[in-house]
């Protein structure tokens, strides 16, 4: 990455007036500053506009009708003028040397198109949770060739370990990849990174915490279930795009469906429990626990008069 390369920070937001200041301060306090910071307000009904206005010319504010996170990110990317796009969700934070570390990596590996790193998780007033790679032995894999990720598609089809608020990518890639899918409200980032990989763009990984993801109070169980269901939908969409990864995708989907089916069974949603547990069959068919759960869900569906 040459010194003349420029970076646009794109921050989509919706009703985050209470926390967006922290996100903006983390973007403005970078050791390698972004060349422009764009906030796309996706139809907020709170004080977001007036909060962002305090920053004057330091932050470019764009408002649009509510269309979801993909639509807001798409607008920001379209409006950006820099060579690279750095994403930041409005409730997350960048660590102070986030952009600097990625610039160093790109200067040493000029062929990279997309770079990401670790994220920690935090709740206000509590210590950060340690970064994790979503159960992958990913750090060894991703650092095996000096920042280069040898098989980004295989990585993404196993688990999404790309933290969106750590992503930096070439704006020129969008000409081939296109825009984010506005029909997806969750796992839209996973779907987008898969398209980057399918187009052959080169991924790089920085083995440092680059961003901090805020954990919101509320029903985290529901949020996790919805995200996992959306991720399963995305993986189902791409299961046949790469024959060499088909078994890996089948395993990932099976695990997701088994987890979802188990969760719906605990919640008393027998129909969804049965549908998802049936989807877990390719991997779990010999497991006694799976058989018991599937049988119970099927029986409870019939007793409740619901169709399987």
SEFIFI-692197 format. One record per residue (C-alpha): chain; x, y, z. Coordinates in steps of 0.2 Angstrom, whole numbers, plus 5000, padded with zeros to 4 digits. Layout:
<atoms>
@unit->A	east->X	north->Y	up->Z
...
</atoms>
This chain:
<atoms>
@unit->A	east->5000	north->5000	up->5000
@unit->A	east->5008	north->5016	up->4994
@unit->A	east->5009	north->5031	up->5006
@unit->A	east->4998	north->5041	up->4994
@unit->A	east->4984	north->5028	up->4996
@unit->A	east->4968	north->5035	up->5004
@unit->A	east->4956	north->5028	up->5016
@unit->A	east->4937	north->5032	up->5019
@unit->A	east->4929	north->5026	up->5035
@unit->A	east->4911	north->5021	up->5032
@unit->A	east->4900	north->5021	up->5048
@unit->A	east->4881	north->5015	up->5045
@unit->A	east->4870	north->5020	up->5059
@unit->A	east->4852	north->5018	up->5065
@unit->A	east->4846	north->5026	up->5082
@unit->A	east->4863	north->5025	up->5090
@unit->A	east->4864	north->5043	up->5096
@unit->A	east->4869	north->5036	up->5113
@unit->A	east->4884	north->5027	up->5107
@unit->A	east->4890	north->5034	up->5091
@unit->A	east->4901	north->5047	up->5099
@unit->A	east->4912	north->5033	up->5105
@unit->A	east->4913	north->5026	up->5088
@unit->A	east->4917	north->5043	up->5080
@unit->A	east->4930	north->5047	up->5093
@unit->A	east->4939	north->5030	up->5090
@unit->A	east->4939	north->5034	up->5071
@unit->A	east->4946	north->5052	up->5074
@unit->A	east->4959	north->5046	up->5086
@unit->A	east->4968	north->5034	up->5074
@unit->A	east->4987	north->5035	up->5074
@unit->A	east->4985	north->5034	up->5055
@unit->A	east->4970	north->5045	up->5052
@unit->A	east->4957	north->5041	up->5039
@unit->A	east->4956	north->5053	up->5025
@unit->A	east->4937	north->5055	up->5027
@unit->A	east->4924	north->5049	up->5039
@unit->A	east->4907	north->5046	up->5032
@unit->A	east->4891	north->5043	up->5043
@unit->A	east->4876	north->5036	up->5034
@unit->A	east->4861	north->5038	up->5045
@unit->A	east->4848	north->5025	up->5040
@unit->A	east->4833	north->5035	up->5044
@unit->A	east->4836	north->5037	up->5063
@unit->A	east->4822	north->5044	up->5074
@unit->A	east->4833	north->5049	up->5088
@unit->A	east->4846	north->5063	up->5090
@unit->A	east->4859	north->5055	up->5079
@unit->A	east->4859	north->5070	up->5067
@unit->A	east->4862	north->5083	up->5080
@unit->A	east->4876	north->5072	up->5088
@unit->A	east->4885	north->5070	up->5072
@unit->A	east->4883	north->5088	up->5068
@unit->A	east->4895	north->5093	up->5083
@unit->A	east->4909	north->5086	up->5073
@unit->A	east->4907	north->5099	up->5059
@unit->A	east->4918	north->5096	up->5044
@unit->A	east->4927	north->5082	up->5052
@unit->A	east->4913	north->5070	up->5048
@unit->A	east->4902	north->5069	up->5032
@unit->A	east->4884	north->5066	up->5037
@unit->A	east->4872	north->5058	up->5025
@unit->A	east->4854	north->5053	up->5029
@unit->A	east->4843	north->5041	up->5019
@unit->A	east->4827	north->5032	up->5022
@unit->A	east->4828	north->5016	up->5032
@unit->A	east->4834	north->5002	up->5022
@unit->A	east->4844	north->4991	up->5033
@unit->A	east->4863	north->4989	up->5037
@unit->A	east->4867	north->4984	up->5019
@unit->A	east->4859	north->4999	up->5011
@unit->A	east->4868	north->5011	up->5023
@unit->A	east->4885	north->5003	up->5020
@unit->A	east->4881	north->5003	up->5001
@unit->A	east->4877	north->5021	up->5001
@unit->A	east->4893	north->5025	up->5011
@unit->A	east->4904	north->5015	up->4999
@unit->A	east->4896	north->5024	up->4984
@unit->A	east->4899	north->5041	up->4992
@unit->A	east->4917	north->5037	up->4997
@unit->A	east->4931	north->5044	up->4987
@unit->A	east->4946	north->5035	up->4994
@unit->A	east->4956	north->5020	up->4987
@unit->A	east->4951	north->5009	up->5002
@unit->A	east->4936	north->5007	up->5013
@unit->A	east->4937	north->5004	up->5032
@unit->A	east->4921	north->4999	up->5040
@unit->A	east->4915	north->5003	up->5057
@unit->A	east->4898	north->4999	up->5065
@unit->A	east->4891	north->5014	up->5075
@unit->A	east->4891	north->5004	up->5091
@unit->A	east->4908	north->4997	up->5089
@unit->A	east->4925	north->5005	up->5092
@unit->A	east->4942	north->5004	up->5083
@unit->A	east->4958	north->5002	up->5093
@unit->A	east->4969	north->5017	up->5091
@unit->A	east->4982	north->5009	up->5079
@unit->A	east->4969	north->4999	up->5069
@unit->A	east->4972	north->5008	up->5052
@unit->A	east->4991	north->5010	up->5055
@unit->A	east->4993	north->4991	up->5057
@unit->A	east->4983	north->4987	up->5042
@unit->A	east->4993	north->5000	up->5032
@unit->A	east->5009	north->4992	up->5037
@unit->A	east->5002	north->4975	up->5032
@unit->A	east->4997	north->4982	up->5015
@unit->A	east->5014	north->4990	up->5012
@unit->A	east->5022	north->4973	up->5015
@unit->A	east->5009	north->4964	up->5004
@unit->A	east->5003	north->4975	up->4991
@unit->A	east->4993	north->4961	up->4982
@unit->A	east->4981	north->4960	up->4996
@unit->A	east->4963	north->4966	up->4992
@unit->A	east->4954	north->4964	up->5009
@unit->A	east->4962	north->4964	up->5027
@unit->A	east->4954	north->4960	up->5043
@unit->A	east->4959	north->4956	up->5061
@unit->A	east->4954	north->4951	up->5078
@unit->A	east->4940	north->4959	up->5088
@unit->A	east->4937	north->4959	up->5107
@unit->A	east->4920	north->4961	up->5115
@unit->A	east->4915	north->4973	up->5128
@unit->A	east->4901	north->4979	up->5140
@unit->A	east->4903	north->4996	up->5147
@unit->A	east->4911	north->4996	up->5164
@unit->A	east->4917	north->4978	up->5162
@unit->A	east->4934	north->4971	up->5156
@unit->A	east->4935	north->4966	up->5137
@unit->A	east->4932	north->4948	up->5133
@unit->A	east->4946	north->4939	up->5125
@unit->A	east->4946	north->4938	up->5106
@unit->A	east->4941	north->4922	up->5098
@unit->A	east->4940	north->4915	up->5081
@unit->A	east->4923	north->4907	up->5082
@unit->A	east->4930	north->4890	up->5086
@unit->A	east->4942	north->4889	up->5071
@unit->A	east->4960	north->4885	up->5072
@unit->A	east->4961	north->4900	up->5062
@unit->A	east->4976	north->4910	up->5068
@unit->A	east->4988	north->4897	up->5063
@unit->A	east->4979	north->4895	up->5046
@unit->A	east->4978	north->4913	up->5042
@unit->A	east->4995	north->4918	up->5048
@unit->A	east->5004	north->4903	up->5039
@unit->A	east->5010	north->4914	up->5024
@unit->A	east->5014	north->4931	up->5030
@unit->A	east->4996	north->4939	up->5032
@unit->A	east->4989	north->4930	up->5017
@unit->A	east->4974	north->4919	up->5020
@unit->A	east->4977	north->4904	up->5009
@unit->A	east->4959	north->4898	up->5007
@unit->A	east->4947	north->4912	up->5011
@unit->A	east->4932	north->4904	up->5003
@unit->A	east->4935	north->4888	up->5014
@unit->A	east->4937	north->4899	up->5029
@unit->A	east->4921	north->4908	up->5026
@unit->A	east->4911	north->4892	up->5022
@unit->A	east->4916	north->4885	up->5038
@unit->A	east->4913	north->4900	up->5050
@unit->A	east->4913	north->4919	up->5048
@unit->A	east->4928	north->4924	up->5057
@unit->A	east->4929	north->4941	up->5048
@unit->A	east->4925	north->4955	up->5060
@unit->A	east->4916	north->4968	up->5050
@unit->A	east->4922	north->4983	up->5060
@unit->A	east->4940	north->4977	up->5056
@unit->A	east->4938	north->4976	up->5038
@unit->A	east->4948	north->4986	up->5025
@unit->A	east->4946	north->4983	up->5007
@unit->A	east->4950	north->4991	up->4990
@unit->A	east->4935	north->5001	up->4984
@unit->A	east->4939	north->4995	up->4966
@unit->A	east->4934	north->4978	up->4971
@unit->A	east->4916	north->4983	up->4972
@unit->A	east->4915	north->4985	up->4953
@unit->A	east->4916	north->4966	up->4952
@unit->A	east->4908	north->4961	up->4968
@unit->A	east->4894	north->4973	up->4968
@unit->A	east->4884	north->4979	up->4982
@unit->A	east->4879	north->4971	up->4999
@unit->A	east->4862	north->4961	up->4998
@unit->A	east->4849	north->4973	up->5005
@unit->A	east->4837	north->4959	up->5007
@unit->A	east->4848	north->4952	up->5021
@unit->A	east->4847	north->4960	up->5038
@unit->A	east->4858	north->4948	up->5047
@unit->A	east->4874	north->4939	up->5040
@unit->A	east->4874	north->4951	up->5026
@unit->A	east->4893	north->4954	up->5029
@unit->A	east->4896	north->4935	up->5028
@unit->A	east->4887	north->4934	up->5011
@unit->A	east->4898	north->4949	up->5005
@unit->A	east->4914	north->4942	up->5010
@unit->A	east->4910	north->4925	up->5001
@unit->A	east->4907	north->4935	up->4985
@unit->A	east->4924	north->4943	up->4988
@unit->A	east->4932	north->4926	up->4989
@unit->A	east->4922	north->4919	up->4974
@unit->A	east->4929	north->4933	up->4964
@unit->A	east->4947	north->4928	up->4968
@unit->A	east->4951	north->4943	up->4979
@unit->A	east->4965	north->4940	up->4991
@unit->A	east->4962	north->4941	up->5010
@unit->A	east->4975	north->4946	up->5023
@unit->A	east->4974	north->4944	up->5042
@unit->A	east->4982	north->4954	up->5055
@unit->A	east->4984	north->4944	up->5071
@unit->A	east->4980	north->4959	up->5083
@unit->A	east->4964	north->4966	up->5090
@unit->A	east->4958	north->4979	up->5078
@unit->A	east->4941	north->4983	up->5085
@unit->A	east->4930	north->4981	up->5100
@unit->A	east->4912	north->4975	up->5098
@unit->A	east->4899	north->4981	up->5110
@unit->A	east->4888	north->4968	up->5118
@unit->A	east->4871	north->4975	up->5121
@unit->A	east->4859	north->4971	up->5135
@unit->A	east->4843	north->4963	up->5130
@unit->A	east->4839	north->4946	up->5123
@unit->A	east->4856	north->4940	up->5117
@unit->A	east->4848	north->4922	up->5114
@unit->A	east->4836	north->4929	up->5101
@unit->A	east->4849	north->4939	up->5093
@unit->A	east->4861	north->4924	up->5092
@unit->A	east->4847	north->4912	up->5085
@unit->A	east->4842	north->4925	up->5072
@unit->A	east->4860	north->4927	up->5066
@unit->A	east->4863	north->4909	up->5065
@unit->A	east->4848	north->4906	up->5055
@unit->A	east->4853	north->4920	up->5043
@unit->A	east->4871	north->4912	up->5042
@unit->A	east->4863	north->4895	up->5038
@unit->A	east->4853	north->4904	up->5024
@unit->A	east->4869	north->4911	up->5017
@unit->A	east->4878	north->4895	up->5017
@unit->A	east->4864	north->4886	up->5009
@unit->A	east->4865	north->4899	up->4995
@unit->A	east->4883	north->4895	up->4991
@unit->A	east->4884	north->4876	up->4996
@unit->A	east->4887	north->4871	up->4977
@unit->A	east->4898	north->4885	up->4972
@unit->A	east->4914	north->4876	up->4976
@unit->A	east->4914	north->4857	up->4975
@unit->A	east->4930	north->4855	up->4985
@unit->A	east->4921	north->4864	up->5000
@unit->A	east->4905	north->4855	up->4998
@unit->A	east->4908	north->4843	up->5013
@unit->A	east->4914	north->4857	up->5024
@unit->A	east->4899	north->4867	up->5020
@unit->A	east->4888	north->4852	up->5024
@unit->A	east->4896	north->4850	up->5041
@unit->A	east->4894	north->4869	up->5045
@unit->A	east->4876	north->4868	up->5040
@unit->A	east->4873	north->4852	up->5050
@unit->A	east->4880	north->4860	up->5065
@unit->A	east->4870	north->4876	up->5063
@unit->A	east->4853	north->4867	up->5060
@unit->A	east->4857	north->4855	up->5075
@unit->A	east->4860	north->4870	up->5087
@unit->A	east->4845	north->4879	up->5080
@unit->A	east->4834	north->4864	up->5082
@unit->A	east->4840	north->4861	up->5100
@unit->A	east->4836	north->4879	up->5104
@unit->A	east->4819	north->4879	up->5096
@unit->A	east->4815	north->4863	up->5106
@unit->A	east->4819	north->4871	up->5122
@unit->A	east->4808	north->4886	up->5118
@unit->A	east->4793	north->4875	up->5113
@unit->A	east->4793	north->4879	up->5095
@unit->A	east->4791	north->4861	up->5089
@unit->A	east->4789	north->4864	up->5071
@unit->A	east->4805	north->4874	up->5069
@unit->A	east->4814	north->4862	up->5080
@unit->A	east->4809	north->4848	up->5069
@unit->A	east->4814	north->4857	up->5053
@unit->A	east->4831	north->4862	up->5059
@unit->A	east->4835	north->4845	up->5068
@unit->A	east->4830	north->4836	up->5051
@unit->A	east->4843	north->4848	up->5043
@unit->A	east->4856	north->4842	up->5055
@unit->A	east->4854	north->4824	up->5049
@unit->A	east->4869	north->4822	up->5038
@unit->A	east->4882	north->4823	up->5052
@unit->A	east->4872	north->4819	up->5068
@unit->A	east->4862	north->4804	up->5061
@unit->A	east->4872	north->4792	up->5072
@unit->A	east->4871	north->4802	up->5088
@unit->A	east->4858	north->4796	up->5101
@unit->A	east->4855	north->4813	up->5107
@unit->A	east->4851	north->4819	up->5089
@unit->A	east->4839	north->4805	up->5087
@unit->A	east->4830	north->4808	up->5104
@unit->A	east->4828	north->4827	up->5100
@unit->A	east->4822	north->4823	up->5082
@unit->A	east->4809	north->4810	up->5088
@unit->A	east->4803	north->4822	up->5102
@unit->A	east->4801	north->4836	up->5090
@unit->A	east->4791	north->4826	up->5078
@unit->A	east->4780	north->4819	up->5091
@unit->A	east->4776	north->4836	up->5099
@unit->A	east->4773	north->4843	up->5081
@unit->A	east->4759	north->4830	up->5079
@unit->A	east->4752	north->4831	up->5096
@unit->A	east->4751	north->4850	up->5094
@unit->A	east->4742	north->4849	up->5077
@unit->A	east->4757	north->4857	up->5068
@unit->A	east->4764	north->4851	up->5052
@unit->A	east->4782	north->4845	up->5051
</atoms>
